[in-house]
């Protein structure tokens, strides 16, 4: 299947909603057999599950080898995490640590005004974001060199661990604020640098989840193409058409980041920094399958784990061990 052509099971939302509305009206009017209802509900559930980040190749395929379905799964899950962490970070340190445009502008302003302490604070955020991206890139290259199934899973595991550290540090801000506030700020910047680097690398820069400026720009461009009337169409000139796949992708990113921000703000307000446990578990759930697979491969290479290619080989080995 061509990587530029979405799978047949991924249909346009408008067409899906139109069919669902038609089936509902037919059922209410008595034209649809009620026995077909479970089948239709199963199809609807299947289309919903297609968006869940459960695909085994979510973190293994890269660039042009990735389908739009995989990019959508990666986009909403990572954007949701980024939105939640941004919300929690703002409640903890009163600043958004993923917005590097604003921090670079703040650095320039504070230097011009001679306020070196505030300028150094902005510089710390920028440098830690850069260090996070550098660390993620190094781990990705190391994973490729060692031929990991997914060189990105290790980054997500490390980010999950740092998420728990952020929760512990945030919970102690009220006791030792003069020490933990700067440390929490640089930790969040480092995490956001890692987060954005992983998603950018795996999607060939098609998906960015920790800041929405570029996504809003791309969404606006595709939206203008979608509503362009093409009334004054000239012969020999192609009509202007929107890339609906990109439009859905950027719309999903915006909605997921916003939803993650709302969920994170509500969670941090009512549950506190314990909500970082759920965010860390979510990241681990994304990384666990390729991590387990790579671990099994390494153990087999060291002779610590037999390679059972089928059930018959496993049964034969168990029988031999039983006779011993």
C-alpha positions as CSV (number, residue, x, y, z in Angstrom):
1,X,0.0,0.0,0.0
2,X,1.4,3.4,-0.9
3,X,2.3,5.5,2.2
4,X,0.6,8.5,0.7
5,X,-2.7,6.7,0.3
6,X,-4.7,6.3,3.5
7,X,-6.1,2.8,4.2
8,X,-9.6,2.1,2.9
9,X,-10.9,1.7,6.5
10,X,-10.0,5.4,7.2
11,X,-12.9,7.3,5.7
12,X,-13.7,11.0,5.7
13,X,-15.5,12.1,8.8
14,X,-18.2,13.8,6.9
15,X,-19.0,10.7,4.9
16,X,-19.1,8.6,8.1
17,X,-21.4,11.0,9.8
18,X,-23.7,11.1,6.8
19,X,-24.0,7.4,6.7
20,X,-24.5,7.2,10.5
21,X,-27.3,9.8,10.2
22,X,-28.9,7.9,7.3
23,X,-28.8,4.6,9.2
24,X,-30.3,6.2,12.3
25,X,-33.2,7.7,10.4
26,X,-33.9,4.4,8.6
27,X,-33.9,2.6,11.9
28,X,-36.2,5.1,13.6
29,X,-38.6,4.9,10.6
30,X,-38.6,1.2,10.7
31,X,-36.7,0.6,7.4
32,X,-33.7,-1.0,9.0
33,X,-33.7,-4.5,10.5
34,X,-32.9,-4.2,14.3
35,X,-30.7,-7.3,13.9
36,X,-28.3,-5.2,11.9
37,X,-27.8,-2.8,14.8
38,X,-25.1,-4.8,16.6
39,X,-23.1,-5.1,13.4
40,X,-23.3,-1.4,12.7
41,X,-22.4,-0.6,16.3
42,X,-19.4,-2.9,15.9
43,X,-18.3,-1.1,12.8
44,X,-18.6,2.3,14.6
45,X,-16.6,1.0,17.5
46,X,-14.0,-0.3,15.2
47,X,-13.6,3.1,13.5
48,X,-13.3,4.6,17.0
49,X,-10.6,2.1,18.0
50,X,-8.6,3.0,14.9
51,X,-7.7,6.2,16.7
52,X,-6.4,4.5,19.8
53,X,-2.5,4.3,19.9
54,X,-2.6,0.5,20.1
55,X,-0.9,-0.2,16.7
56,X,2.2,-2.4,17.0
57,X,4.0,-0.2,14.4
58,X,3.2,3.1,16.1
59,X,6.8,3.7,17.2
60,X,8.6,1.5,14.6
61,X,7.7,2.9,11.2
62,X,9.3,6.2,10.3
63,X,8.9,9.0,7.8
64,X,7.3,8.0,4.4
65,X,6.8,4.5,5.7
66,X,4.1,5.7,8.1
67,X,0.5,5.9,7.1
68,X,-1.8,8.8,8.0
69,X,-3.6,6.5,10.5
70,X,-0.3,6.0,12.4
71,X,0.4,9.7,12.3
72,X,-3.0,10.5,13.7
73,X,-2.6,8.0,16.6
74,X,0.8,9.5,17.4
75,X,-0.4,13.0,17.0
76,X,-3.4,12.9,19.4
77,X,-1.6,10.9,22.1
78,X,1.5,12.9,22.2
79,X,-0.3,16.2,21.8
80,X,-2.6,15.3,24.7
81,X,0.4,14.6,26.9
82,X,2.1,17.9,25.9
83,X,-1.1,19.8,26.7
84,X,-1.4,18.2,30.1
85,X,2.2,18.8,31.0
86,X,2.0,22.4,29.8
87,X,-1.0,23.0,32.0
88,X,0.6,21.3,35.0
89,X,3.8,23.2,34.4
90,X,2.0,26.6,34.3
91,X,0.3,25.8,37.6
92,X,3.6,24.8,39.2
93,X,6.0,27.4,37.9
94,X,3.7,30.1,36.3
95,X,5.3,29.8,32.9
96,X,4.9,27.8,29.7
97,X,8.1,25.9,29.3
98,X,7.5,24.7,25.7
99,X,7.0,28.1,24.0
100,X,10.6,28.9,22.8
101,X,9.5,31.8,20.6
102,X,8.3,33.7,23.7
103,X,11.4,32.7,25.7
104,X,13.8,33.9,23.0
105,X,11.9,37.2,22.8
106,X,12.0,37.5,26.6
107,X,15.7,36.9,26.6
108,X,16.2,39.7,24.1
109,X,14.0,42.1,26.0
110,X,15.6,41.4,29.4
111,X,19.1,41.8,27.9
112,X,18.1,45.1,26.3
113,X,16.6,46.3,29.6
114,X,19.7,45.2,31.6
115,X,17.8,42.8,33.8
116,X,20.4,40.0,33.8
117,X,18.7,37.8,36.3
118,X,15.5,37.5,34.3
119,X,17.5,37.1,31.1
120,X,19.4,34.2,32.6
121,X,16.2,32.6,33.6
122,X,14.9,32.7,30.0
123,X,18.3,31.5,28.8
124,X,18.1,28.5,31.1
125,X,14.8,27.5,29.7
126,X,16.1,27.7,26.1
127,X,19.3,25.8,26.8
128,X,17.4,23.0,28.7
129,X,14.9,22.7,25.8
130,X,17.9,22.4,23.4
131,X,19.6,19.9,25.7
132,X,16.4,17.8,25.8
133,X,16.2,17.7,22.0
134,X,19.9,16.9,21.9
135,X,19.5,14.0,24.3
136,X,16.6,12.6,22.5
137,X,18.4,12.8,19.2
138,X,21.4,11.0,20.7
139,X,19.3,8.2,22.1
140,X,17.5,7.8,18.8
141,X,20.8,7.5,16.9
142,X,22.1,5.1,19.5
143,X,19.0,3.0,19.1
144,X,19.4,2.9,15.3
145,X,23.1,2.0,15.7
146,X,22.2,-0.9,18.0
147,X,19.3,-1.9,15.6
148,X,16.5,-1.5,18.1
149,X,13.0,-2.2,16.7
150,X,12.0,1.2,17.9
151,X,14.8,3.7,18.8
152,X,12.1,6.0,20.1
153,X,10.7,3.8,22.9
154,X,13.7,4.5,25.2
155,X,13.1,8.2,25.0
156,X,9.5,7.8,26.0
157,X,10.5,5.6,28.9
158,X,13.0,8.2,30.1
159,X,10.4,10.9,29.7
160,X,8.0,8.8,31.8
161,X,10.6,8.6,34.6
162,X,11.2,12.4,34.4
163,X,7.4,12.9,34.6
164,X,7.4,11.2,38.0
165,X,10.3,13.3,39.1
166,X,8.4,16.4,38.0
167,X,5.5,15.2,40.2
168,X,7.7,14.8,43.2
169,X,9.4,18.1,42.7
170,X,6.1,19.9,42.1
171,X,4.6,18.4,45.3
172,X,7.5,19.9,47.3
173,X,7.3,23.4,45.8
174,X,5.3,24.7,48.8
175,X,8.1,23.7,51.2
176,X,11.4,24.6,49.4
177,X,10.2,26.9,46.6
178,X,13.5,28.8,46.3
179,X,15.3,25.5,45.4
180,X,12.7,23.5,43.6
181,X,11.1,26.2,41.4
182,X,14.2,26.7,39.2
183,X,14.8,23.0,39.1
184,X,11.2,22.2,38.1
185,X,11.4,24.8,35.4
186,X,14.5,23.4,33.7
187,X,13.2,19.9,34.1
188,X,10.0,20.8,32.3
189,X,11.9,22.5,29.5
190,X,14.2,19.4,29.1
191,X,11.1,17.1,28.9
192,X,9.4,19.3,26.3
193,X,12.6,19.3,24.2
194,X,12.7,15.5,24.3
195,X,9.0,15.2,23.6
196,X,9.1,17.4,20.5
197,X,12.3,15.9,19.2
198,X,10.8,12.3,19.3
199,X,7.6,13.2,17.5
200,X,9.4,15.4,14.9
201,X,12.0,12.7,14.1
202,X,9.5,9.8,13.8
203,X,7.1,11.7,11.6
204,X,9.7,13.4,9.4
205,X,8.7,16.8,10.8
206,X,5.1,16.4,9.8
207,X,3.8,16.3,13.4
208,X,4.9,18.7,16.2
209,X,3.0,18.4,19.5
210,X,4.5,20.7,22.1
211,X,3.6,24.0,20.5
212,X,0.7,24.9,18.3
213,X,1.9,27.9,16.3
214,X,3.0,25.9,13.3
215,X,-0.1,23.7,13.5
216,X,-2.4,26.7,13.6
217,X,-0.6,28.1,10.5
218,X,-0.9,24.9,8.6
219,X,-4.5,24.4,9.6
220,X,-5.4,27.9,8.4
221,X,-3.7,27.3,5.1
222,X,-5.5,24.0,4.4
223,X,-8.8,25.5,5.6
224,X,-8.4,28.4,3.1
225,X,-7.9,25.8,0.3
226,X,-10.9,23.8,1.5
227,X,-13.3,26.8,1.3
228,X,-11.8,28.3,-1.8
229,X,-14.7,28.4,-4.3
230,X,-12.7,27.8,-7.6
231,X,-15.3,29.9,-9.4
232,X,-12.9,31.6,-11.8
233,X,-11.3,28.4,-13.0
234,X,-9.0,28.8,-16.0
235,X,-8.4,26.1,-18.5
236,X,-5.0,24.4,-18.0
237,X,-4.8,25.6,-14.4
238,X,-5.4,23.0,-11.7
239,X,-8.2,23.9,-9.2
240,X,-7.2,24.6,-5.6
241,X,-7.9,21.6,-3.4
242,X,-7.2,21.1,0.3
243,X,-5.1,18.2,1.6
244,X,-7.8,16.7,3.7
245,X,-5.4,14.3,5.5
246,X,-3.3,17.2,6.7
247,X,-6.3,19.2,7.6
248,X,-7.6,16.3,9.8
249,X,-4.2,15.8,11.3
250,X,-3.7,19.4,12.3
251,X,-7.2,19.7,13.5
252,X,-6.7,16.6,15.6
253,X,-3.5,18.0,17.0
254,X,-5.2,21.3,18.1
255,X,-8.1,19.5,19.6
256,X,-5.9,17.0,21.5
257,X,-3.5,19.7,22.8
258,X,-6.5,21.7,24.0
259,X,-8.2,18.6,25.5
260,X,-4.9,17.6,27.3
261,X,-4.6,21.2,28.6
262,X,-8.1,21.1,30.1
263,X,-7.6,17.6,31.5
264,X,-4.3,18.5,32.9
265,X,-5.5,21.7,34.5
266,X,-8.5,19.9,36.1
267,X,-6.4,17.0,37.2
268,X,-3.6,19.1,38.8
269,X,-6.2,21.3,40.5
270,X,-8.3,18.6,42.1
271,X,-5.8,15.6,42.3
272,X,-2.5,17.4,42.6
273,X,0.8,16.3,41.2
274,X,-0.3,12.6,41.6
275,X,-1.8,13.0,38.1
276,X,1.7,12.7,36.7
277,X,1.5,9.0,37.6
278,X,-1.2,8.6,35.0
279,X,0.7,10.6,32.4
280,X,3.8,8.5,33.0
281,X,1.8,5.3,32.7
282,X,0.3,6.5,29.4
283,X,3.8,7.1,28.0
284,X,4.9,3.7,29.2
285,X,1.9,2.1,27.5
286,X,3.1,3.6,24.2
287,X,6.6,2.4,24.6
288,X,6.2,-1.0,26.2
289,X,5.6,-3.2,23.1
290,X,8.8,-2.3,21.2
291,X,10.7,-2.3,24.5
292,X,9.7,-5.8,25.4
293,X,10.5,-7.0,21.8
294,X,14.0,-5.5,21.9
295,X,14.6,-7.0,25.4
296,X,13.6,-10.4,24.1
297,X,15.9,-10.1,21.1
298,X,18.8,-9.1,23.4
299,X,18.2,-12.0,25.8
300,X,18.1,-14.5,22.9
301,X,21.3,-13.1,21.6
302,X,22.9,-13.7,25.0
303,X,21.5,-17.2,25.2
304,X,19.2,-16.3,28.1
305,X,15.9,-16.8,26.3
306,X,15.1,-19.6,23.8
307,X,13.7,-18.6,20.5
308,X,10.4,-20.4,20.2
309,X,9.2,-19.8,16.7
310,X,6.0,-21.9,17.1
311,X,4.0,-23.7,19.6
312,X,5.4,-27.1,18.5
313,X,8.9,-26.1,19.4
314,X,7.8,-24.9,22.8
315,X,5.9,-28.1,23.5
316,X,8.9,-30.2,22.5
317,X,11.2,-28.3,24.8
318,X,8.8,-28.7,27.7
319,X,8.5,-32.5,27.1
320,X,12.3,-32.8,27.1
321,X,12.7,-30.8,30.3
322,X,10.0,-33.0,31.9
323,X,11.8,-36.2,31.1
324,X,14.9,-34.8,32.7
